[in-house]
Amino acid sequence: MSTLSAQHILVAHEYEAQDVGKKLAAGESFENLARDFSLCSSRSSGGHLGEFPRGRMVPAFEKAVLALRPGEVSGPVKTPFGYHVIKRL
């Protein structure tokens, strides 16, 4: 079974995820934005989730990761936890 690797920033509202995307496009660091805005405990490590097997994450999150090429960043991805901005590693 192959593993995936990603970073994410979890926020409560879509507009917050869009704002994070704008900050990324302006050149701000993914890691710093994760530390400043993410609701997930992974914020302390810059949003790094490490490696995880397929099937471990909720379907919408995994589908978004699989649609990205390494280094690419998603737009807002809605899951039961909130809205994610995801960077595939």
N, C-alpha and C positions, 0 to 999 in steps of 0.2 A: 504494500500500500504506500502510495507516495504521500509526502508531507507538503504542506504549504507553510509559508512564512509571511507575516504581515505586521504592520503597525496600524494603530487606529486612534482616532480621537472621537470620543463618544460625548454627544451633547443631547439636551432634552428636546430641542426644537429644530425644525428644518432651517429656519432663518439663521440659527447659530452655525449650523453646518455650512451653509452658503457663505457666511461671513468668514469662517475658517478657510474655506476654499479661496476666497478673495485675498486673504492674508498670505496664503501659500503662493498664489499667483504673483503677488508683489515681492516674493523672495524671502518671506519669513521661514524660519526653520520648523520642520514638522515636529521635531522633538520638543522645541520650546513651546509651540502651540499646544501640544499634548499636555505638557506640564501645566500650562496656564489655564486651559479650558476643559480638558477631558474629565468626565465624571467617573471613568473607570480607574481602578487601582493601578492599571498599567501606566498611568500618567507619570508615576515616579521614575519609570524607565523610558520616558519619551514615547510612550504608546506601544512599545515593542511587545508583541504577543509570543514571540519565539516561534518554534515549529509546532505544527499541530496536524494531526491526520485528517484526511477527508472524512466528513460526517460528524466531526466534533463540534463545529460551530453551527449556529442556526442557518437554515437554508439560504436566506437572503444574503447573509454575510458571506457565506462560502461562494455563492454564485457570483457576487461582486468581485471577490478575490480572484476567482478563476477567469473572469473577464479582463483582468488587468495583466499587462506585461510587467515584469520586474522593473521597479522604479516608478511606475505609473501610479497616479492618485485618482481615486474615485470622486464622483460628486456625492451628494447626500444619499446614504443607504438606510432605509427605514427597517428596523427590527423591533421586536417587543421591548427592547432595552432603551430605545431612543433612535437617534440619527448618528450614523458613523461617517467619518471621512477616513477612507482606507488607503494605505500605501502598501502595494505588494513588494515584498523583498525577495 
